């Protein structure tokens, strides 16, 4: 082999070594992320979800009750004004 070919092969080997090192680093990062993800998945999140669902349901109950109460208050106010006008 010529010196030029040897140099080219050495450069290719160096580049392959860099790619192998980068791949190993990325694999370590992925493994770390998987460990952390499994930890989060294993934690007890159902209690927090149940708490949120209960609070949302309580808010939804008031969502329908408030317009009715407002309507009743407006009707009572209008009746009071009408009674005051007729009585006065």
N, C-alpha and C positions, 0 to 999 in steps of 0.2 A: 504494500500500500504506500501511497505517496504521503508526504507530510501534510499536504492540503486536505487529503481525505481523513487523516488522523485528527487534524484540528477540527474538522467538521463533526466527526464522530464525538469528539470530546465535548464540543459545544452542545450537541444534541443530548448527550448523556447528562450534562449539567442542567439543561432545561427540563429533562425528564425528572431529575432529582428534585428540582424546585417544585414541579407539579405534584410529585409524590408527597413532599413535605406539606404543601398547601392542602392537599386532600386529607392528610392525617390531622391537620389542625382543624379543618372543617368538620371532620368526623367527630373529633373530641367536642366541638361546640354543639353539634347535633345531639350527641349523647348526653351532654349536660342539660340541654333543653328538654330532652325526653324525660330525664330524671325529675326535673322541676315540674314538668307537666303532669307526670304520674303522681307527684306529691299533691298537687292542686286537685287533681281528679279524686284522689283518695280522701281528701279532707271532707268534713261533714258540711256540705253546702245546703242540704235539704232543709235544715232549720231556718236558715236565712231566707230561702225561697218561700217556705211556709209563712214566715213572718210578713214578707212582702205581699203575698197573696191575701192574707187576712186584712192588712191595712188597705189594700186596694179595694177589697170588697166593702169595707166600712165606708170608704169615700164614695163608692158607687151608690150605696144606700142613701147617703145624703144628697147625692146629685139629683135624685128624683123627688126627694122630700122638700128641698128648698124652693123649687118653683111653685109647688102647691101652697106652701106656707106664704110665699110672697103674694100669690094670687088672692088668697084668703084675706091677707092684711089689706090689700088694695080694695077689695070688695067691702070690707068692714069700714075702711076709711071713707070710701065713696058713700056708703050708707050713712055714716055719721055726718058728712057734709050735707047730704040731701036732707036728713032729719033736721039739721040746724037751720037750713034755708027755709024749709017748710014751717018749722016751729017758730021762726023769728019773724 
